[in-house]
């Protein structure tokens, strides 16, 4: 009888935790695509916070000439987020090659082709990537704006070059671990503690990059995988975008959020909340190890997606340059 009661108690506790977690998420996420405060024609969401003045302001703060490359290499066999969903892996092949006998030709011509999922390697998600009930950001309906060759609204081609103040939040270092545990959901307290230890303050319009330390596992496909990665909790994302007015979020993991989802009906609750409800884009699979090693927490962030019409994402090679700390 005691064992039965104990088991019942454990089951009840688990149910309470799951229901409680789902309840908190429900309070944060309305699960409805939002109208843009920047008007009915808006297709880039929070990136509207970036202006000529804000770009010039951060450019004036550059403190040195060292450039940090925040992108990973693209190569055959690399870790990919979405091969389990049937999306293509990265492939490259030669379309033209020079002759091996150089005496037979003057001109040596090389060319190659690439096939890949647009969400491969270091990339930025567009606001048409995830929606709710058939609608993406600004209440644009798939029925009205989705074709066989992509969206006519909020495609990655609409995105401007991004030049803004960037902030690294090194949660792994703050928690004194090489990388966060599997499926760990970063809390608001984690972010606040890391910022306090770094002596860093967030400002409206920031590009906020969170370090989980998972790039220490790159490129081991058996260890660096989507299924059980640590990442932001929904509460932490809300604190960043609604509380601190972050313009763009990124991380060194697949998806920015933690996996698997705790929401039984939404496997990417942070994606839908940010993209469909808040108009905030995501940068995934960032290389943050060099910034972390040099303890560069505030920097000029520069990135520009390829102008692929209607695409839901684009590979990017973000750059960071240290700025003066105010």
ROVOTI-318717 format. One line per field, with one value per residue: x, z, y of N, C-alpha, C in turn. Coordinates in steps of 0.1 Angstrom, whole numbers, plus 5000, padded with zeros to 4 digits. Atoms other than C-alpha are relative to their C-alpha. Layout:
N
n.u = [X;...]
n.w = [Z;...]
n.v = [Y;...]
ca.u = [X;...]
ca.w = [Z;...]
ca.v = [Y;...]
c.u = [X;...]
c.w = [Z;...]
c.v = [Y;...]
***
This chain:
326
n.u = [5008;4991;4994;5010;5002;4988;5000;5011;4994;4990;5007;5007;4990;4996;5011;5001;4988;5003;5011;4995;4991;5009;5008;4991;4998;5013;5001;4991;5004;5014;5003;5007;4990;5003;4999;4987;5001;4994;5009;5005;4990;4988;4996;4988;5002;4991;4989;5004;4994;4987;5001;4987;4994;4996;4989;4989;4996;4992;4988;4991;4995;4990;4988;4988;5001;5002;5014;5004;5008;5010;5006;4993;4997;5010;4993;5007;4999;5001;5013;5011;5011;5013;5000;5011;5013;5000;4994;4988;4987;4991;4992;4993;4993;4994;5007;4989;4987;4990;4993;4989;4988;5000;4995;5011;5009;4995;5009;5004;5014;5007;5013;5007;5014;5003;5014;5001;5011;4997;4997;4988;4989;5004;5010;5010;5014;5009;5012;5009;4996;5011;5012;5011;5013;5000;4996;4987;5000;5009;5013;5000;5005;4994;5009;4998;4987;4990;5000;4992;4986;4997;5010;4999;4999;4991;4988;4987;4996;5004;4992;4988;4987;5001;4989;5006;4993;5002;4996;4998;5003;4993;5006;4992;4989;5006;5003;4988;5001;4995;5012;5011;5005;5010;5014;5001;5008;4994;5010;4997;4990;4988;4996;4997;4988;4989;4998;4994;4986;4993;5001;5006;5014;5007;5007;5010;4994;4988;5000;4996;4996;4999;4991;5002;4987;5002;4990;4989;5003;5000;5011;5004;5014;5007;5002;5006;5012;5011;5010;4999;4991;5003;5003;5008;5014;5010;4999;4987;5002;5010;4993;4990;5006;5010;4995;4987;5001;4990;5005;4997;4994;4992;4993;4991;5007;5010;5013;4999;5008;4997;5008;5012;5010;5009;5014;5004;5006;4991;4986;4991;5008;4992;5000;5013;5002;4991;5002;5014;5007;4992;4993;4986;4993;4990;4988;4997;4987;4989;4987;4998;4989;4989;5005;4999;4986;4994;5010;5006;5015;5007;4993;5007;5005;5003;5004;5009;5004;5001;5013;5007;5014;5010;4994;5003;4987;4988;4987;4993;4987;5000;4988;5001;4989;5001;5003;4997;5011;5004]
n.w = [5000;4999;5013;5009;4997;5005;5014;5003;4997;5010;5012;4998;5001;5014;5007;4996;5006;5014;5001;4996;5011;5011;4997;5001;5014;5005;4996;5008;5014;5003;5011;5011;5007;4996;5009;4998;4996;5010;5011;5008;5011;4994;5003;4993;4985;4991;5007;5002;4990;5005;5009;5004;4988;4991;5007;4999;4986;4996;5008;4994;4988;5003;4991;5005;5013;5000;5004;4995;5009;4993;5008;5001;5014;5007;5006;5001;4988;4989;4993;5006;4991;5005;5008;4995;5005;5014;5008;5006;4994;5008;5011;5009;5010;5011;5013;5010;4995;5010;5005;4992;5008;5002;5013;5010;4999;4994;4990;4990;4996;4989;4995;4991;4997;4986;4997;4985;4993;4997;4986;4998;4994;4994;5009;4994;5003;5003;4992;5006;4997;4992;4998;4991;5006;5014;5002;4995;4994;5005;5004;5014;5002;5010;5012;5008;5003;5002;5013;5001;5000;4988;4996;5005;4988;4990;5004;4996;5009;4995;4988;5003;4993;4985;4993;4987;4988;4996;4986;4998;4986;4998;4989;4997;4991;4988;4992;4998;5007;5014;5007;4992;5001;5010;4999;4990;5004;4994;4993;4999;4989;5007;5008;4991;4993;5009;5003;4988;4999;5011;4999;5013;4999;5012;5005;5011;5013;5000;5005;4988;5003;4988;5001;4992;5000;5008;5012;4996;5005;5015;5009;4997;5002;4990;4988;5004;5006;4996;4992;4986;4997;4990;5007;4992;4997;5005;4990;5003;5013;4997;4993;5009;5011;4995;4989;5003;5014;5009;5014;5006;4991;5006;4990;5006;5001;5010;4996;4989;4988;4995;5005;5006;4994;4989;5004;5007;5013;5008;4998;5000;4995;5000;5013;5003;4992;5004;5014;5004;4990;4996;5011;4997;5008;4992;5006;4994;5003;5000;4994;4990;4991;4999;4992;4986;4996;4998;4991;5007;4998;5008;5012;5012;5007;5014;5007;5011;5007;5014;5004;5006;4999;4993;4992;4986;4992;5009;4993;4998;4993;4991;4995;4988;4997;4986;4999;4987;4990;4993]
n.v = [4988;4988;4999;4995;4986;4993;4999;4990;4987;4996;4998;4987;4989;4998;4994;4986;4993;4998;4990;4987;4995;4997;4988;4988;4997;4995;4986;4992;5001;4999;5009;4993;4991;4986;4989;4993;4986;4992;4998;5012;5004;5004;5014;5003;5000;4993;4994;4986;4992;4996;4988;4995;4994;5010;5006;4990;4999;5012;5000;4990;5005;5011;4998;5007;5005;5015;5004;5013;5007;5007;5011;5013;5005;5009;5011;5012;5008;4991;5001;4992;5001;5005;5012;5009;4996;5002;4989;5004;4997;4991;5007;4992;5008;4993;4999;4999;5003;4999;5013;5004;4998;4986;4997;5001;4989;4988;4995;5011;4995;5007;4995;5010;4997;5003;5003;4999;4994;4987;4999;5008;4993;4987;4995;4992;5003;4989;5000;5009;5013;5006;4992;5006;5002;4996;4986;4996;4986;4990;5007;5003;5014;5009;5001;4988;4996;5011;5006;5012;4995;4992;4990;4986;4991;5003;5009;4995;4990;4987;4996;4991;5003;4997;4994;4997;5004;5013;5004;5014;5004;5013;5008;5012;4995;4996;5011;5008;5013;4999;4997;5002;5014;5004;4995;4990;4988;4988;4992;4986;4999;5003;4989;4989;5003;4999;4986;4994;5004;4994;4986;4995;4995;5000;4988;5002;5001;5009;5014;5007;5014;5008;5011;5012;5008;5012;5000;5008;5014;4999;5004;5014;5001;5008;4992;4987;5004;4992;5008;4997;4989;4989;4988;4991;5003;4990;4989;4992;4993;4989;4990;4994;4992;4991;4992;4993;4995;5005;4999;5013;5010;5010;5009;5010;5013;5001;4996;4990;5005;5013;5012;4998;4991;5004;4998;5012;4998;4991;5004;4988;4989;4987;4995;4994;4988;4989;4997;4997;4991;4988;4995;5001;5010;5008;5005;5013;5007;4990;5003;4990;5004;4990;4989;5004;5002;4987;4993;4989;5001;4989;4999;4996;5012;4998;5012;4997;5012;5000;4995;5011;4996;5008;5011;4999;4999;4999;5001;4987;5000;4988;4995;4992;4992;4994;4986;4994;5003;4987]
ca.u = [5000;5028;5045;5013;5008;5044;5040;5007;5025;5053;5028;5008;5039;5049;5015;5015;5050;5039;5006;5023;5049;5022;5002;5032;5039;5002;5004;5034;5023;4990;4993;4980;5001;5003;4998;5030;5033;5052;5022;5004;5033;5059;5078;5109;5095;5119;5146;5127;5144;5176;5181;5209;5215;5217;5241;5263;5263;5277;5302;5316;5323;5346;5376;5400;5407;5403;5374;5357;5342;5309;5301;5309;5323;5298;5310;5297;5289;5284;5258;5224;5193;5167;5178;5155;5126;5136;5153;5184;5220;5248;5263;5289;5303;5325;5307;5339;5374;5407;5426;5452;5476;5483;5501;5468;5451;5459;5428;5421;5384;5369;5333;5310;5274;5258;5226;5215;5187;5185;5187;5221;5251;5251;5220;5192;5155;5130;5097;5079;5096;5070;5035;5003;4971;4982;4994;5028;5039;5016;4987;4997;4979;4995;4965;4974;5011;5026;5035;5054;5086;5084;5065;5057;5058;5085;5111;5147;5152;5134;5159;5184;5221;5223;5246;5240;5253;5258;5260;5273;5257;5280;5257;5280;5309;5286;5275;5311;5305;5321;5286;5251;5234;5212;5178;5187;5162;5180;5161;5158;5179;5206;5207;5207;5234;5257;5251;5260;5292;5302;5293;5272;5239;5214;5199;5169;5178;5206;5215;5217;5237;5235;5264;5255;5290;5276;5300;5326;5309;5310;5313;5305;5272;5265;5268;5259;5223;5189;5170;5184;5201;5202;5188;5166;5133;5102;5104;5140;5131;5101;5124;5149;5124;5096;5115;5149;5137;5162;5160;5175;5183;5210;5228;5254;5229;5204;5171;5182;5155;5159;5148;5127;5097;5077;5046;5028;5012;5041;5076;5091;5072;5100;5101;5064;5063;5093;5086;5048;5039;5069;5084;5118;5142;5167;5203;5213;5245;5268;5305;5309;5340;5365;5344;5341;5378;5387;5357;5344;5308;5300;5307;5297;5276;5275;5256;5237;5216;5216;5187;5169;5134;5107;5132;5126;5163;5197;5232;5252;5288;5284;5312;5319;5343;5349;5334;5341;5322;5302]
ca.w = [5000;5009;4976;4957;4975;4967;4931;4930;4946;4920;4891;4905;4909;4873;4861;4881;4867;4831;4835;4853;4826;4799;4818;4821;4784;4776;4796;4776;4742;4728;4699;4674;4648;4657;4638;4634;4653;4623;4600;4576;4551;4576;4567;4590;4625;4652;4627;4622;4654;4635;4619;4602;4636;4656;4630;4630;4668;4672;4644;4663;4693;4676;4699;4677;4645;4655;4637;4652;4627;4641;4613;4610;4579;4555;4545;4535;4566;4589;4617;4604;4624;4602;4584;4607;4593;4557;4548;4526;4539;4526;4493;4471;4438;4410;4378;4359;4365;4348;4328;4347;4318;4318;4285;4267;4279;4286;4306;4338;4346;4379;4391;4416;4426;4460;4473;4509;4533;4538;4576;4574;4595;4608;4594;4601;4602;4584;4599;4574;4589;4615;4619;4639;4625;4589;4595;4598;4614;4607;4602;4567;4555;4538;4515;4503;4503;4499;4465;4453;4451;4485;4503;4488;4523;4549;4529;4537;4507;4525;4553;4554;4563;4601;4618;4655;4690;4699;4734;4743;4774;4784;4804;4802;4818;4844;4855;4854;4829;4795;4781;4795;4802;4777;4772;4798;4796;4803;4829;4833;4865;4844;4820;4848;4867;4837;4828;4864;4864;4830;4840;4809;4805;4778;4757;4734;4699;4709;4691;4720;4716;4742;4747;4758;4752;4728;4700;4721;4707;4670;4645;4662;4647;4674;4701;4684;4676;4678;4697;4732;4730;4758;4749;4760;4778;4767;4799;4791;4755;4768;4792;4764;4738;4758;4789;4775;4739;4722;4684;4674;4693;4685;4701;4695;4693;4668;4672;4700;4723;4743;4730;4733;4738;4770;4751;4739;4709;4697;4692;4687;4711;4713;4675;4671;4700;4687;4649;4647;4679;4685;4650;4663;4640;4652;4643;4649;4651;4659;4666;4699;4713;4703;4717;4749;4751;4748;4771;4745;4756;4737;4701;4667;4650;4613;4592;4559;4545;4509;4489;4481;4472;4495;4514;4550;4560;4546;4556;4569;4581;4610;4621;4655;4664;4700;4710;4739;4770;4784]
ca.v = [5000;5024;5016;5023;5056;5065;5057;5077;5106;5106;5103;5133;5153;5147;5156;5188;5197;5191;5209;5237;5241;5240;5266;5290;5286;5292;5325;5336;5324;5335;5310;5336;5353;5390;5422;5442;5475;5487;5486;5462;5462;5451;5419;5421;5426;5436;5444;5477;5488;5491;5526;5545;5563;5531;5516;5547;5548;5512;5517;5547;5525;5500;5495;5474;5457;5420;5404;5374;5349;5336;5311;5274;5256;5240;5206;5172;5151;5182;5182;5193;5200;5186;5155;5135;5154;5145;5178;5176;5175;5197;5185;5200;5187;5198;5209;5217;5205;5213;5186;5167;5170;5207;5206;5200;5232;5268;5277;5256;5260;5249;5253;5236;5233;5231;5215;5223;5230;5267;5261;5245;5256;5292;5307;5332;5323;5345;5353;5330;5300;5292;5304;5296;5283;5289;5325;5340;5373;5402;5378;5369;5338;5309;5308;5344;5344;5309;5295;5264;5285;5302;5329;5363;5378;5380;5360;5363;5385;5413;5414;5443;5439;5437;5461;5464;5462;5426;5410;5376;5360;5331;5309;5279;5299;5314;5280;5267;5239;5231;5229;5229;5195;5177;5194;5221;5250;5283;5304;5341;5338;5321;5350;5376;5359;5356;5392;5402;5382;5397;5432;5436;5455;5449;5477;5480;5469;5445;5413;5389;5357;5330;5305;5270;5257;5230;5241;5223;5191;5203;5187;5153;5144;5119;5146;5178;5171;5187;5160;5169;5202;5228;5262;5291;5285;5304;5325;5335;5344;5365;5383;5391;5404;5418;5429;5439;5447;5426;5429;5395;5363;5338;5309;5282;5254;5242;5261;5285;5269;5237;5203;5184;5207;5205;5215;5184;5201;5223;5210;5245;5268;5294;5296;5302;5327;5347;5345;5346;5365;5389;5393;5383;5364;5337;5330;5294;5273;5303;5298;5317;5300;5327;5355;5335;5327;5364;5374;5398;5404;5436;5440;5453;5425;5424;5398;5398;5370;5360;5376;5343;5353;5339;5316;5308;5311;5319;5308;5337;5344;5368;5389;5406;5434;5445;5478;5502;5492;5522]
c.u = [5009;5007;4990;4997;5012;5000;4990;5005;5009;4992;4993;5009;5005;4989;4999;5011;4997;4989;5004;5008;4992;4992;5009;5002;4987;4998;5009;4996;4985;4996;4992;5010;4995;5001;5013;4997;5006;4992;4997;5010;5013;5003;5013;4999;5009;5012;4998;5006;5013;4998;5014;5007;5005;5012;5013;5005;5009;5013;5010;5007;5010;5013;5013;4998;4998;4986;4998;4990;4990;4993;5008;5002;4988;5008;4991;5002;4998;4987;4989;4988;4989;5000;4990;4986;4999;5006;5014;5013;5008;5008;5007;5007;5006;4992;5010;5013;5011;5006;5012;5013;5000;5006;4989;4990;5007;4991;4995;4988;4995;4987;4994;4986;4998;4985;5000;4986;5003;5003;5012;5011;4995;4991;4990;4986;4992;4987;4989;5003;4990;4989;4990;4987;5000;5004;5013;4999;4992;4987;4999;4997;5008;4992;5002;5014;5010;4998;5009;5015;5003;4989;5002;5001;5010;5011;5013;5006;4996;5008;5012;5013;4998;5013;4995;5009;4997;5005;5000;4996;5005;4994;5008;5012;4994;4997;5012;5000;5006;4988;4988;4995;4990;4987;4999;4993;5006;4989;5004;5011;5014;5006;5005;5013;5013;5003;5007;5014;5008;5001;4994;4985;4994;4993;4990;5007;5012;4998;5006;5003;5003;5010;4996;5012;4999;5009;5013;4998;5001;5013;4996;4985;4992;4998;4994;4987;4988;4992;5001;5009;4995;4997;4991;4986;4992;5000;5012;4998;4990;5007;5009;4992;4989;5005;5012;5000;5011;4994;5001;5006;5008;5006;5009;4995;4991;4987;4999;4992;5005;4991;5002;4990;4993;4985;4996;4994;5008;5014;5010;4993;5007;5000;4987;4997;5008;4996;4986;4994;5008;5007;5015;5007;5011;5012;5005;5014;5012;5013;5003;5012;5011;4996;5001;5014;5006;4991;4996;4985;4992;5007;4991;4996;4996;4996;4990;4996;5000;4985;4993;4985;4991;5006;4997;5012;5011;5013;5007;5014;5001;5014;4998;5013;4998;4997;5004;4989;4997;4997]
c.w = [5000;4986;4989;5002;4995;4985;4995;5002;4989;4987;5001;4999;4986;4992;5003;4993;4985;4998;5003;4990;4988;5003;4999;4985;4993;5004;4992;4985;4998;4989;4989;4994;5002;4989;5004;5005;4990;4987;4992;4990;5006;4997;5008;5015;5007;4994;4996;5011;4996;4990;4996;5013;5009;4994;5002;5015;5004;4992;5006;5013;4998;5007;4994;4986;4999;4996;5004;4989;5008;4992;5000;4985;4995;4993;5000;5013;5013;5008;4994;5010;4996;4991;5005;4995;4984;4992;4995;5008;4991;4990;4991;4990;4989;4987;4989;5007;4989;4996;5009;4992;4995;4987;4989;5001;5006;5011;5009;5006;5011;5004;5008;5002;5015;5002;5016;5004;5004;5015;5004;5005;5007;4991;5008;4995;4996;5007;4993;5003;5008;5003;5010;4993;4985;4997;5006;5006;4991;4994;4985;4998;4990;4987;4991;4995;4998;4987;5000;5001;5012;5003;4992;5011;5010;4997;5004;4991;5004;5011;4996;5006;5014;5005;5013;5011;5004;5014;5001;5015;5001;5012;5004;5010;5014;5009;5002;4994;4985;4991;5009;4998;4989;5003;5011;4995;5008;5006;4999;5010;4994;4992;5009;5007;4991;4996;5011;5001;4989;5001;4988;5002;4986;4997;4989;4986;4999;4992;5011;4996;5012;4997;5009;5002;4991;4988;5004;4995;4984;4995;5002;4998;5010;5013;4998;4992;5006;5011;5015;5004;5011;4992;5009;5003;4995;5009;4997;4987;5002;5007;4991;4991;5005;5012;4997;4985;4991;4985;4993;5010;4992;5011;4992;4999;4987;5006;5011;5013;5004;4994;5009;5006;5011;4996;4991;4986;4991;5003;4999;5006;5000;4985;4996;5008;4994;4985;4997;5009;5002;4988;5002;4992;5009;4991;5007;4996;4999;5007;5010;5009;5000;5008;5015;5006;5004;5009;4994;5000;4993;4988;4989;4993;4986;4993;4989;4993;4985;4996;4992;5001;5006;5009;5015;5009;4990;5009;5001;5006;5008;5005;5013;5002;5013;4999;5014;5009;5008;5014]
c.v = [5013;5002;5006;5015;5008;5002;5010;5014;5005;5003;5014;5011;5003;5007;5015;5008;5002;5010;5014;5006;5004;5013;5013;5004;5006;5015;5009;5001;5001;4990;5006;5009;5015;5009;5008;5015;5010;5001;4987;4995;4994;4985;4996;5001;5009;5007;5015;5009;5005;5012;5004;5006;4989;4993;5009;5000;4988;5000;5010;4994;4989;5003;4993;4995;4985;4997;4985;4994;4991;4989;4987;4997;4992;4989;4987;4991;5009;4997;5008;4998;4991;4988;4990;5003;4998;5012;4996;5004;5008;4991;5010;4991;5009;4999;5001;4998;5002;4986;4998;5002;5015;5004;5001;5012;5012;5005;4988;5005;4991;5007;4989;5004;4995;4997;5000;5004;5014;5002;4991;5009;5013;5007;5009;4996;5012;4998;4992;4986;4992;5010;4993;5000;5005;5014;5003;5014;5010;4995;4998;4985;4992;4999;5012;5002;4989;4994;4988;5004;5009;5010;5013;5010;4995;4990;5006;5011;5014;5005;5009;4994;5004;5006;5006;4997;4985;4997;4985;4997;4985;4993;4988;5004;5004;4988;4990;4986;5002;5003;4996;4985;4998;5006;5011;5012;5012;5009;5015;5003;4996;5012;5012;4998;5001;5014;5008;4997;5007;5015;5006;5004;4999;5013;4997;4999;4991;4987;4992;4985;4992;4988;4989;4992;4987;5000;4993;4985;5000;4995;4985;4998;4991;5008;5013;4997;5007;4994;5004;5011;5009;5013;5009;4994;5011;5012;5009;5008;5012;5012;5008;5010;5009;5009;5008;5006;4996;4999;4987;4991;4990;4991;4990;4986;5000;5005;5011;4995;4986;4990;4988;5010;4994;5002;4988;5002;5010;4997;5011;5012;5013;5006;5007;5013;5012;5004;5005;5010;5013;5006;5000;4988;4993;4997;4988;4995;5010;4994;5011;4997;5010;5012;4996;4999;5014;5009;5014;4999;5011;5003;5005;4986;5004;4987;5005;4987;5001;5004;4989;5003;4990;4989;5002;5002;5003;4997;5014;4997;5012;5004;5009;5007;5006;5015;5005;4997;5013;4997]
***
